[in-house]
Amino acid sequence: MEPTTTPDYFIWGIDFATYGPVPLPTLIEWIRDERVLADTWVYVRGAHVWQLAKDVADLSPEFKKSCAPGTTDAASGRIKPGSLRRIKILAEMNDLQLAHLVQYLEPVNVAQWACVCKQGDVGDGMYLVLSGDLRARLMVNGQETILANFEAGEFFGDMSLFDRGPRSADVVANSDSFLFKMSVPNFERLLRDAPALATPFLQASARTLSARIRADNKRLGRLTQQFSSSH
C-alpha cells in the first residue's frame, strides 16, 4: 500500500508573486493570523488546481468556525496585527512591530462611490488600503480623468505627512473599502515616541514612492518621444 501524502499549497500574494510550497499547518496558522483570506487564491498541488481559500476542502472549516476577517472586525479594533501584512509596505514587519504600529492607525470605512478626499483639501494624513479599491481622479469641465488606481495592499496621500499641502486629486471608492489612516498628528507622535518603528515604515514607504516616480518618469519619457515624433 502506497503511503498517503498531504498536498502542499502555494499562495498567490497581493504582490502578484507565488509563495510556497506551504504545509497545511502553516497555512491554517496564516488564516488565523488573517494573512490568508477567504478570497486568497491557493494552488493545491495534489489536485493541480487553483481555488479560493474558502473553497479548499482542508481550509473551508477555518473560515466557517471563525469570524471572517473584514471591515466590521477591523473597525471594531479587534484586527490582528498579521492582517496589516496585506499592506505591501508593512509585509516585512514582525508581529510585535505591527501590534505597536496599529496603535497609530485609525480605521476608516468607505462606502462605494464615496469620496475619501477632494482636490484642494488640506492633506491631513496617508491612507493604507486593507480591502476594496479606489481611484484618484481629476475633474475638468465635468470630465473625469483617472490618474491612478489603488487596490488592497497599496497606499496614497503619503506626501501630506511631510508638507500638509493641498490634495492634488479626488480619491473615490470604486467599491466598499476599508482603510487605515495615518494622520499627521499620529505620524508626528510615531516619530517622537517610536523612532525605531518609524524607520522601517518610512524606508518601505520611500521605496514604493521611488518606484512610482521612476514609473511616472518612464511614462513621461514615452509621451515626450511620441509627441516629438509626431511633429
N, C-alpha and C positions, 0 to 999 in steps of 0.2 A: 504494500500500500504506500502510495506516494505521500510525503509529508505535506500538510496544509500550510500554505504560506499566506501571510497577511499582506494585502496590497499596500504599496506605498502611494503617497499622494503628492501632487505638485500644485502649487498655488499661483494663480495669476494675480500679481500685485498691482497696486494703483499706479506704480511707475512703469507699467506695461512690460514687466520682466517676470520670468517664471522662477519660482523658488521650490527646491526640492531635490531629491525625494524627502518627504516629511512623514515620519511614522505616525500612526493613528493616535497614540497617547499625546504626542506633541501637538498634533492638530486640534485635539479636543481641548488641550490647555490654551491654545491660541483663541479658540472660540470663546472660552470662559473669560479670557482677558479682552475680548472684543477686538482682537487683531484680525480675526477672520469673521466675516459677517454672513448673514443668510444668503446675500446675493453675490458673494465672492465665488469666482469660478475655480473649480477644483478638478484636476485631472486624476482619475482613478486608474493607475497603471494596470491593475489586473483586468479591468473591464475595457481598457483602451477607449475611454470616453471622457469628455469634459462635461461637468454638471455644475449647477449652482449648489453651493454647500448645503442648503436646506433640503435638496433633493437626493443627496448621497445617503444611502441607507444607514451607514455607520455613524453619520453625523446628525441626521434629522432629529433624533431624540434630544440632542443638546439644545436645539432651538425650541423644541416644544416644552421642555421642562423648565427652561429659564426664560426670563423676560427678554425678548429680543432687543438688542441694542438699537436705540433710536432717539428721536427728538425728545420724547417725553422723559425718558430715563435720564438723558444727559442734562436736560433743562432743570431737572429737579435736584441736580447737584450730586447724583449718585454715579456719575460716569466713572469708569475705571481708568486709571492712568494709561494702561496699554492702548486704550481707544485712540489716544492722541497720536499714535504712530500712523494712523491713517493720513495725517498731515505729513507730507514728504520732508519738510524741513525739520520735523521732530523725530523722524524714523530712527535716528542713531542714538537718541537719548535713552537712558535706562529708566526703570520704573520709579526709582527714587527721585530722579530729576523731573520726570513727568508729573509725579504726585505733588511736587513743590510748584512746578510751573502752573498747574491748573488753578492754583490759588490767585494767580494774577490775571485769569481769563474770565470773561463774562459770557454766559450762554445767550445766544440770540436766535429765536425762531423767526423765519421769514416766510410769509405766505407767497404762493405763486403770483407773479406779476407785481409784487410789492417792490418798492424802491428802497434799497439799503442806504444809499447816499446819493445826493444830487450834485451835479456840476455846480461849482461855486460855493458849496457848503464848506465851512471851516473843517479841515481834516482833524479829527479827534481820536484816531486810532486805526489799527490794521485789523483785518478780518481773516480768520482761518476757516476754510470750508470743510466741515466734517461730513456733510451729506448734501445732496442736491446739486444744482448747477445754476450759475448766474452769468450775466453778460455785462460788459462795460460798453456804453453807447454814448454817442453824441447826437443831439437833435438839431438839425439845421433846416430851417424853413419847413418844419413839420416832417422832415425825412430823417429816418434813423440810420446811422452808420455804426456798425458794430466794430469796436476796437479790439476786444478780447473776450474770451470765454473762460470762466473759472469753474472747474469741476471739483469733486471731492478730492481732498489732498492738497489743494492749492491755496494761495493766499492773495490778498490785494490790499491796497491802501497803506502799505508799509512806509512810504515816504513821509506820511503825516506824523509818524513818530519822531521825526527829526526836525521838520520845519513848520508843522501845523499850517501848511499852506492850503489854499482852496482846492477842493476836489476837482480833478481835471475832466471828469466824466460822470454820468449817471451809472449806477450799478443796479441792475434789475434782476430779480429771481426768475429764471425760466421755469422752475418747479419749486414746490415746497422745499425749503432748505434749512439746515441747521448749521450755525456758525459759532465760532468763539471769537470774541473781540478782545484785543489787547488795547485798552485805552491809553491815551498819553499819560494820565496820572499813574496808572498801574505800571506802565513801562518805566517811568521815572523811579517808581518805588522798587521795581525789579533791579534796575541799575544800582540803586543806592543800597538795597538790603541784601541782594543776592548776586553780586558780580560774577561769581563762579558759574552761576546758572545762566546769566545773561550772555556770557561769552559764546557758548556753543549755539545759543539761539540766534545771536547776531551773525555768527560765522555762516550758519546754514542759510539764513535769510540773504546774506550778501552773495553767496554762491549762486542762489537762484536768481537774484536780481541781475548779477553779471551775465548769466546765461540768457536772460531776457533781452538785455541790452545788445549782446552780440547777435542774437536772432533778429532784432529790430534793425541793427546796422546792415545785416545781410539783405534784408528785405528792401531797405532804403537804397542799397547799392544796386540791386536788381532793377528797381524802379528808375533810378537815375540812368542806368545803361539803356533801358527801354526807351526812355524819353529822348536820350541823346541820339539813339539810332533812328528815331522817327523824325528827326529834324536835320 
